[in-house]
Amino acid sequence: MALRCFPIWVCPQTTHHRSPPVGLAEFDANKRRRFCLWECSSSASQRAVTAIEGEIPYSRELKKSSDELGLTQETQSVSFHRDLSMLPKPLTANSLYSSDGDDSKVRISFQGIPGAYSETAALKAFPNCETVPCEQFEAAFQAVELWLVDKAVLPIENSVGGSIHRNYDLLLRHRLHIVQEVHLPVNHCLLGVPGVKKEDIKCVLSHPQALDQCVNSLNNLGIQRISAKDTATAAQTVSSSGKIDVGAIASVRAANIYGLDILAENIQDDANNVTRFLILAREPMIPRTDRPYKTSIVFSLEEGPGVLFKALAVFALRSINLSKIESRPQRRRPLRVVDGSNNGSAKYFDYLFYIDFEASMADTRAQHALGHLQEFASFIRILGCYPMDLVR
């Protein structure tokens, strides 16, 4: 069964009546671009996957609030950075429509503030890029969709913490395409204000996952752990507070930006800690066969015994390696009811399956595999075809 290519008209939509930002002018009524998105659907079913609803961001109760420790930023607090007010402010959903674009270089949005690991991943992929901080992952996606930036960077999984499920849902909600992956080795550093020693630190701030990845090191030092919004925010808070007994776990870049000393490097429990990031863009990358490629898809399946086995077998039959499989419940149809034989019924989750396979869409094996998959799937969407980030 051949794949069908459906043309979809894409243009920015907003209820605000104001001049479009730089980059949107070419999308007037007479010059709309036309994108061709690969969409596969089964002729046996007309069901479609609806948009994913918003979720509450991940959070964890603090053992002790930052206010109790005096870590709130006061007007008279000591700052070791030359001027924190000069750093770019993260974009919010409300500010996206009023920001100006800049075509002088590649602009990449990321969630967090300067010094975040996502920013480091963007700079690894594009060393000369301009990074644009955003309050939430949703704002990073919207910045690309509104032509305020060229690309977005998104953490998708960590070798210790596993998959970031929230971001899988966002991949399905938005119409951006994966055009690159970045594997970033994690170097968690213990940071403190200038002049302090490692033994002076009594409590440390960081993102909950960073704290979990450094449990043994922190236990050996007898340091209390306090959750923060993210690693870079933790570094900024410590820098602004000026307290000698409060440290942060963050990156080397965060230490340089916020004027902190690196008291210890690579304090993570697993030395081979790696985070995988995805680079997203408005237009898909043209697949080629000149180097190893990876393709990411999402699909749902029809009912039937062994249907998941059959779906995965379409790749094995063509010697295509699967490097990742992730399942997520369909949020608008979480339960499927199946009639029972004893005057009852059974209910179970209806899933979406995210798969990464090592083949380019320019490869006929991949085309035939997806054509075969349509026989069992009620919905298929290609999220992106992009070069593999090879270990060098």
TAPE-V346785 format. One record per backbone hydrogen bond with DSSP energy under -1.0 kcal/mol. CO is the residue of the C=O (numbers start at 1). NH is the residue of the N-H. E is the energy in kcal/mol with one decimal. If there is no record, write none. Layout:
CO_NH_E + CO_NH_E
This chain:
6_37_-1.1 + 8_35_-1.2 + 16_18_-1.2 + 21_24_-2.4 + 24_27_-2.0 + 28_31_-1.1 + 35_8_-2.0 + 37_6_-1.0 + 38_382_-1.1 + 40_380_-1.9 + 42_45_-1.2 + 65_69_-1.0 + 66_71_-2.9 + 67_70_-1.3 + 74_77_-1.2 + 83_86_-1.7 + 84_87_-1.5 + 91_135_-3.9 + 95_98_-1.1 + 106_130_-3.1 + 107_150_-1.9 + 107_151_-2.1 + 108_132_-2.9 + 109_153_-2.3 + 110_134_-1.9 + 113_116_-1.6 + 116_120_-1.6 + 117_121_-2.2 + 118_122_-2.0 + 119_123_-2.2 + 120_124_-1.7 + 121_125_-1.9 + 122_126_-2.7 + 126_129_-2.1 + 130_108_-2.6 + 132_110_-2.0 + 133_91_-2.9 + 134_112_-2.9 + 136_140_-1.4 + 137_141_-2.0 + 138_142_-2.4 + 139_143_-2.2 + 141_145_-2.1 + 142_146_-2.3 + 143_148_-2.2 + 143_149_-1.4 + 144_147_-1.6 + 151_109_-2.5 + 152_280_-3.1 + 154_278_-2.7 + 156_164_-2.4 + 157_276_-3.2 + 158_162_-2.1 + 162_158_-2.2 + 164_168_-1.1 + 165_169_-1.9 + 166_170_-1.6 + 167_171_-1.7 + 168_172_-1.2 + 169_173_-1.9 + 170_174_-2.2 + 177_281_-2.3 + 180_279_-3.1 + 182_277_-3.2 + 184_275_-2.4 + 188_267_-2.3 + 189_250_-1.8 + 190_263_-2.9 + 190_264_-1.1 + 191_248_-1.8 + 192_261_-3.0 + 193_196_-1.7 + 197_200_-1.5 + 198_201_-1.1 + 202_224_-2.6 + 203_247_-2.5 + 204_226_-2.4 + 205_249_-2.1 + 206_228_-2.4 + 207_211_-2.2 + 208_212_-2.3 + 209_213_-1.6 + 211_214_-1.2 + 213_269_-3.3 + 214_218_-2.3 + 215_219_-2.6 + 216_220_-2.2 + 217_221_-1.3 + 218_223_-2.2 + 224_204_-2.7 + 226_206_-1.5 + 230_234_-1.8 + 231_235_-2.0 + 232_236_-2.4 + 233_237_-2.4 + 234_238_-2.2 + 235_239_-2.3 + 236_240_-2.2 + 237_241_-2.2 + 238_242_-2.0 + 245_202_-2.7 + 245_203_-1.6 + 247_205_-2.3 + 248_191_-3.4 + 250_189_-2.5 + 251_255_-1.7 + 252_256_-2.0 + 253_257_-2.3 + 254_258_-2.4 + 255_260_-2.2 + 261_192_-1.9 + 264_190_-2.6 + 273_186_-3.1 + 274_159_-2.8 + 275_184_-3.0 + 276_156_-2.7 + 276_157_-1.3 + 277_182_-2.5 + 278_154_-2.4 + 279_179_-2.9 + 279_180_-1.1 + 280_152_-1.9 + 281_177_-3.0 + 292_388_-2.2 + 294_386_-2.7 + 295_357_-2.6 + 296_383_-2.4 + 296_384_-1.4 + 297_355_-2.5 + 298_381_-2.4 + 299_353_-3.1 + 300_378_-1.7 + 300_379_-1.2 + 304_307_-1.3 + 306_310_-2.2 + 307_311_-2.2 + 308_312_-2.3 + 309_313_-1.8 + 312_315_-1.2 + 312_316_-1.3 + 313_317_-2.7 + 315_320_-2.6 + 316_319_-1.7 + 321_358_-2.8 + 324_356_-2.2 + 326_354_-3.8 + 328_352_-3.1 + 336_348_-1.6 + 338_346_-2.7 + 344_340_-2.6 + 346_338_-3.0 + 348_336_-3.1 + 350_330_-3.2 + 352_328_-2.6 + 353_299_-2.0 + 354_326_-2.8 + 355_297_-2.6 + 356_323_-2.1 + 356_324_-1.3 + 357_295_-2.7 + 357_359_-1.6 + 360_363_-1.8 + 363_367_-1.7 + 364_368_-2.6 + 365_369_-2.2 + 366_370_-2.3 + 367_371_-2.0 + 368_372_-2.3 + 369_373_-2.2 + 370_374_-1.3 + 372_375_-1.5 + 373_376_-1.8 + 373_377_-1.5 + 376_302_-2.8 + 379_300_-1.8 + 380_40_-1.7 + 381_298_-2.2 + 383_178_-2.6 + 384_296_-2.8 + 386_294_-3.0 + 388_390_-1.2
